[in-house]
């Protein structure tokens, strides 16, 4: 196993993703075997990290994953790497109330694996005050080591000098400074960044970020601060494969699949067969389960509504075999998807609900789901941890019985969720990991 570090910040939007991508792209260009991880639930950033490093980027979630599963995913990430770079979600210490090291915060990973943190400070609009922020992060949790800082959105050379002079007294190494430059921003939409696969110039973007890292970051100093990443081996419960040959929808409308889930299915002996609903493809008949993941079906609702082979194939498949939809996939399994312009698009109708973007409202947070019946994601009575992240609202619940009872990260009951009918199930809930049964 190689070494590792965490790229963190005081809050979202400080520049963590830009710095992480720049480090990955530059070190990969140097021939270093870099791998990336992402703390917490996130689909979009890991796709960029995968493009920059050349390998899948798993999510490492200390709330949703039991410690032994977290160790198993981290060990798999580190085994073939010279350097592992883990990007924090939100702020470094941001998580939920709970037992120590089970909050979902990236600081849990720093403490558990003794990984140093490279703190990205957005210094726009401040100078010496940046030192006060850094001092607070250094002292907040003695189990978390802040190894150095990268100054982001620096206005001028004098601005950089003012911040750097204030940091000398801590002492804390400044391992890079990045000037304000709108040209290095990555396009965004309502669930986060525009997906990596939709950016035709991603290769050029990564090349520019590698150049940025070589000129603005102390890459040798960052490498020197990384700490050995040693993770003990242990068996871990994973999300059981829903079939032996799984038809997995994959295109611009269906792209939110966690790498550790697919890897777990494969490790259990399942075969993954990908197909594209946007290309009007049906799930292959040789498969025994169809999985429609989340994504952006609302941006492609008209094409999905007109995909006749996809529709007919899904109805034929669902008559005898298991079908499950997560979030966007759940929306497509319903009767109608109403886009943000108010246009109603007919969906598959394999479940009876309808969804709408006309009155968008953010649904965001960790969830624990207790399954009410056997389904693709588990057995009746089983408990899973995961999350919701969507702006769509359910405009008509339909008459299908619910799939699960949900609660939030604090254990507060949220009521029934999702639906099931015959071989078909779905919900807005994204499953991350099962809660292990304790004997």
C-alpha positions in Angstrom: 0.0 0.0 0.0 1.1 3.6 -0.7 0.6 6.8 1.1 -2.5 9.0 1.4 -3.8 12.5 2.3 -7.2 14.3 2.4 -8.0 17.5 0.6 -10.4 19.4 2.9 -11.8 22.9 3.4 -13.9 24.9 5.8 -17.0 24.7 3.5 -18.3 23.7 0.1 -17.2 25.8 -2.8 -13.8 26.7 -1.4 -12.0 24.9 -4.3 -11.4 21.4 -3.0 -12.4 19.7 -6.3 -10.2 22.0 -8.4 -7.2 21.3 -6.2 -7.9 17.6 -6.0 -8.2 17.3 -9.8 -5.1 19.4 -10.3 -3.0 17.2 -8.0 -4.3 13.9 -9.6 -3.8 15.1 -13.2 -0.3 16.5 -12.5 1.0 13.4 -10.6 -0.5 11.0 -13.1 1.3 12.9 -15.8 4.5 12.4 -13.8 3.9 8.7 -13.9 2.9 8.3 -10.3 0.1 5.7 -9.6 -2.5 8.0 -8.0 -6.0 6.9 -6.9 -8.8 9.1 -5.7 -11.6 8.6 -3.1 -14.5 10.9 -2.1 -15.9 11.2 1.4 -19.6 11.1 1.9 -22.4 10.5 -0.7 -21.6 12.0 -4.1 -21.8 10.7 -7.7 -20.6 13.6 -9.7 -17.1 14.6 -8.3 -15.9 10.9 -8.3 -16.5 10.8 -12.1 -14.1 13.7 -12.6 -11.6 12.1 -10.2 -11.8 8.8 -12.1 -11.1 10.7 -15.3 -8.1 12.5 -13.7 -6.6 9.4 -12.1 -7.6 6.8 -14.7 -9.3 4.5 -12.1 -12.7 4.4 -10.4 -13.2 6.7 -7.5 -15.1 5.0 -4.6 -17.0 6.8 -1.9 -15.9 6.4 1.7 -18.8 7.1 4.0 -18.2 6.7 7.8 -21.9 7.0 8.6 -23.4 4.7 6.0 -20.7 2.1 5.9 -20.0 -0.1 8.9 -16.3 0.2 9.9 -15.3 -3.1 8.4 -16.9 -2.2 5.0 -15.2 1.2 5.2 -11.9 -0.5 5.8 -12.5 -3.0 2.9 -13.3 -0.2 0.4 -10.3 1.9 1.6 -8.0 -1.1 1.4 -9.1 -1.8 -2.2 -8.4 1.8 -3.1 -4.9 1.8 -1.5 -3.6 -1.6 -2.6 -2.3 -0.6 -6.0 -1.6 3.1 -5.3 1.5 5.1 -4.6 -0.7 8.0 -3.5 -4.4 8.1 -2.5 -6.0 11.5 -2.5 -9.4 11.7 -0.8 -11.6 14.7 -1.3 -13.7 15.8 1.6 -17.4 16.5 1.2 -18.6 19.9 2.4 -16.4 21.2 5.3 -13.8 18.9 6.8 -15.7 18.4 10.1 -19.2 18.5 8.6 -21.3 15.4 9.4 -24.2 14.3 11.5 -24.5 13.8 15.3 -23.5 10.3 16.2 -20.9 8.1 17.7 -17.3 9.1 17.3 -15.9 8.4 13.8 -19.4 7.5 12.5 -20.5 11.0 11.5 -19.9 10.9 7.8 -17.4 13.8 8.0 -14.0 13.5 6.2 -12.4 14.2 9.6 -13.5 10.7 10.6 -11.3 9.3 7.8 -8.4 11.5 8.8 -8.6 10.2 12.4 -9.3 6.5 11.5 -6.5 6.2 9.0 -4.2 8.9 10.4 -4.2 10.8 7.2 -2.9 14.4 7.0 -5.2 17.1 5.6 -4.3 19.5 2.9 -6.6 22.5 3.8 -7.9 24.6 0.9 -8.5 28.2 2.1 -10.6 30.5 -0.1 -8.9 33.8 0.8 -10.9 36.0 -1.4 -12.0 39.0 0.7 -9.6 38.3 3.6 -5.9 38.4 4.5 -4.7 37.8 8.0 -8.1 36.4 9.0 -7.2 33.3 7.0 -4.7 32.5 9.8 -7.4 32.5 12.4 -9.5 30.0 10.3 -6.5 27.8 9.9 -5.6 28.0 13.6 -9.2 26.9 14.5 -8.9 23.9 12.2 -5.6 22.9 13.7 -7.0 22.9 17.2 -10.5 21.6 16.7 -9.6 17.9 16.9 -6.2 16.8 18.0 -6.7 13.4 16.2 -6.8 15.3 12.8 -3.5 16.7 11.5 -3.6 19.7 9.2 -0.4 19.2 7.2 -0.5 22.4 5.1 -2.7 24.8 3.2 -3.4 25.8 -0.3 -4.5 29.4 -0.7 -7.3 29.7 -3.3 -8.6 32.7 -5.2 -5.6 34.9 -4.4 -6.0 38.4 -5.8 -2.4 39.5 -6.1 1.1 38.8 -5.1 0.8 41.3 -2.2 -2.4 39.5 -1.1 -0.6 36.2 -1.1 2.3 37.6 0.9 -0.1 39.0 3.5 -1.8 35.7 4.1 1.4 33.7 4.0 3.1 36.1 6.6 0.1 35.6 9.0 0.3 31.8 8.6 4.1 31.7 9.5 3.3 32.1 13.2 1.2 29.0 13.5 3.4 27.4 12.0 1.8 25.9 8.9 3.2 25.2 5.5 1.8 27.0 2.5 1.9 24.3 -0.2 0.4 26.4 -3.0 -1.5 29.4 -4.0 -4.0 29.8 -6.9 -5.0 33.1 -8.4 -8.6 34.0 -9.1 -9.4 32.7 -12.5 -12.9 31.9 -13.8 -11.4 29.9 -16.7 -10.6 27.0 -14.4 -14.2 26.6 -13.1 -16.1 23.4 -14.0 -19.7 23.9 -15.2 -22.5 23.2 -12.7 -26.2 22.4 -12.7 -28.9 21.7 -10.1 -27.3 18.5 -8.6 -23.8 19.7 -8.8 -21.2 19.8 -11.5 -22.1 19.0 -15.1 -21.2 15.3 -15.5 -17.7 14.4 -16.6 -19.0 12.3 -19.5 -20.9 15.3 -20.9 -17.8 17.5 -21.2 -16.2 17.0 -24.6 -13.2 19.0 -23.6 -12.5 17.3 -20.3 -9.1 16.1 -21.5 -8.1 19.6 -22.2 -9.5 20.8 -18.8 -7.4 18.2 -17.0 -4.3 19.2 -19.0 -4.8 22.8 -17.9 -5.3 21.7 -14.3 -2.1 19.7 -14.4 -0.3 22.7 -15.7 -1.9 24.8 -12.9 -0.7 22.3 -10.3 2.9 22.4 -11.7 3.0 26.2 -11.5 0.9 26.9 -8.4 1.3 24.0 -6.1 4.3 22.6 -4.3 3.7 19.0 -5.5 6.9 17.6 -4.0 6.0 19.2 -0.7 2.5 17.7 -0.9 3.9 14.3 -1.6 6.3 14.6 1.3 3.4 15.3 3.7 1.4 12.2 2.7 1.3 9.5 5.3 1.5 5.7 4.9 -2.0 4.2 4.4 -2.2 0.8 6.1 -5.6 -0.8 6.5 -6.2 -4.2 8.1 -8.0 -6.9 6.2 -11.5 -8.0 7.2 -14.6 -9.5 5.7 -17.4 -7.0 5.2 -21.1 -7.1 4.3 -21.9 -5.5 1.0 -25.1 -4.8 -1.0 -26.0 -8.2 -2.3 -26.3 -8.5 -6.1 -29.9 -8.4 -7.2 -29.3 -11.1 -9.9 -26.6 -13.1 -11.5 -26.6 -11.1 -14.7 -27.6 -7.5 -14.1 -28.8 -5.2 -16.9 -27.5 -1.8 -15.8 -28.8 1.3 -17.5 -25.9 3.6 -18.3 -26.0 6.9 -20.3 -26.4 10.6 -19.7 -29.8 10.0 -18.1 -28.7 7.1 -15.9 -25.2 7.5 -14.5 -25.3 7.6 -10.7 -23.9 4.2 -9.6 -21.5 3.8 -6.7 -18.3 2.0 -7.7 -18.2 0.0 -4.5 -21.7 -1.3 -5.1 -20.8 -2.6 -8.6 -17.5 -4.0 -7.4 -19.4 -5.8 -4.6 -21.8 -7.3 -7.1 -18.9 -8.5 -9.2 -17.0 -9.9 -6.2 -20.1 -11.9 -5.4 -20.1 -13.5 -8.9 -22.6 -11.3 -10.7 -22.1 -10.1 -14.3 -22.9 -6.5 -15.3 -24.4 -5.9 -18.7 -24.8 -2.3 -19.6 -27.5 -0.8 -21.9 -28.6 2.7 -22.9 -32.3 3.8 -22.7 -31.4 7.0 -24.5 -30.2 4.9 -27.4 -33.6 3.2 -27.3 -32.1 -0.1 -26.1 -34.0 -2.6 -24.0 -32.5 -4.6 -21.1 -30.9 -7.8 -22.6 -33.1 -10.8 -22.4 -30.2 -12.9 -21.0 -30.3 -10.9 -17.8 -32.3 -11.8 -14.7 -32.4 -8.3 -13.2 -32.6 -4.7 -14.5 -31.3 -1.8 -12.5 -32.2 1.8 -13.4 -29.8 4.1 -11.4 -30.2 7.8 -10.7 -29.0 10.5 -13.0 -30.7 13.3 -15.0 -33.8 11.8 -16.7 -35.6 15.1 -16.3 -33.2 16.6 -18.9 -34.0 13.8 -21.4 -37.6 13.1 -20.6 -38.9 13.6 -24.1 -36.4 11.2 -25.6 -37.2 8.6 -22.9 -40.9 9.0 -23.5 -40.3 8.3 -27.2 -38.0 5.4 -26.8 -40.4 2.7 -27.9 -38.0 -0.3 -27.9 -36.9 0.6 -24.4 -40.5 0.9 -23.2 -41.6 -2.4 -24.7 -38.4 -4.2 -23.5 -38.9 -3.0 -20.0 -42.5 -4.1 -19.8 -41.5 -7.5 -21.2 -38.6 -7.8 -18.8 -40.7 -6.8 -15.8 -43.3 -9.4 -16.4 -41.0 -12.2 -15.2 -37.9 -10.6 -13.8 -36.7 -8.2 -11.1 -36.5 -4.4 -11.9 -35.4 -1.7 -9.5 -35.0 2.0 -9.9 -33.1 4.5 -7.7 -34.0 8.2 -7.7 -34.0 9.1 -11.4 -34.6 5.4 -12.2 -37.6 5.5 -9.8 -39.0 8.6 -11.7 -38.8 6.7 -15.0 -40.6 3.7 -13.6 -43.6 5.9 -12.7 -46.4 7.1 -14.9 -45.4 10.7 -15.6 -42.4 12.9 -15.3 -43.2 16.6 -15.5 -40.2 18.8 -16.5 -39.5 22.3 -15.1 -41.4 23.8 -18.0 -44.6 22.0 -16.9 -44.6 19.6 -19.8 -45.8 16.1 -18.8 -43.9 13.2 -20.3 -45.2 9.6 -20.2 -42.8 7.3 -18.5 -42.9 3.5 -18.2 -45.9 3.1 -15.9 -44.5 0.1 -14.2 -45.2 1.9 -10.9 -48.2 4.2 -10.3 -46.6 7.4 -9.0 -45.9 10.7 -10.9 -43.1 13.1 -10.3 -42.6 16.8 -11.1 -39.9 19.5 -11.4 -42.4 22.4 -11.6 -42.1 23.2 -7.9 -38.6 22.1 -7.2 -37.6 21.5 -3.6 -34.3 20.1 -2.4 -34.5 16.7 -0.6 -31.1 16.1 0.9 -29.8 13.9 3.7 -28.8 10.5 5.0 -31.5 7.9 5.3 -31.9 4.5 6.9 -34.4 2.3 5.2 -36.2 -0.8 6.6 -37.5 -2.9 3.8 -41.1 -4.0 4.0 -40.9 -6.8 1.4 -38.3 -8.7 -0.5 -36.9 -6.5 -3.3 -33.8 -6.1 -5.4 -32.0 -4.1 -2.7 -32.6 -6.6 0.1 -34.8 -8.9 2.0 -37.9 -7.9 4.0 -36.9 -6.6 7.4 -33.4 -5.8 6.2 -32.0 -2.3 7.0 -29.9 -0.3 4.6 -28.1 3.0 4.9 -27.9 5.6 2.1 -29.2 9.0 1.2 -31.6 11.1 -0.8 -30.5 14.0 -3.0 -33.1 15.3 -5.5 -35.2 18.3 -6.4 -38.2 16.4 -7.9 -41.4 16.1 -5.9 -43.9 13.3 -6.0 -47.0 14.9 -7.5 -49.1 11.7 -7.3 -48.2 8.9 -4.9 -50.2 6.3 -6.8 -51.7 3.2 -5.2 -48.6 0.9 -5.0 -47.6 -0.4 -1.5 -44.4 1.3 -0.2 -41.0 -0.3 -0.5 -39.5 0.8 2.9 -39.9 2.9 6.0 -37.4 5.7 6.2 -35.7 7.5 9.0 -33.1 10.2 9.0 -29.5 10.1 10.4 -30.8 11.1 13.9 -33.4 8.3 13.9 -36.4 10.4 13.3 -39.1 8.6 11.3 -39.9 10.0 7.9 -42.6 7.5 7.0 -43.1 5.1 4.1 -41.2 5.6 0.8 -41.0 4.2 -2.7 -43.3 1.6 -4.3 -43.4 -2.0 -5.4 -45.6 -3.8 -7.8 -45.0 -7.4 -8.9 -41.3 -7.8 -9.8 -40.8 -4.0 -9.8 -39.6 -1.7 -7.0 -38.2 1.8 -6.7 -37.6 4.8 -4.5 -35.7 8.0 -4.2 -33.4 6.3 -1.7 -29.8 5.6 -2.9 -28.5 2.5 -1.1 -24.9 2.7 0.1 -24.5 -0.3 2.4 -26.5 -2.8 4.5 -26.5 -2.5 8.3 -24.9 -5.7 9.5 -27.0 -8.0 11.7 -25.5 -8.3 15.1 -25.7 -11.8 16.7 
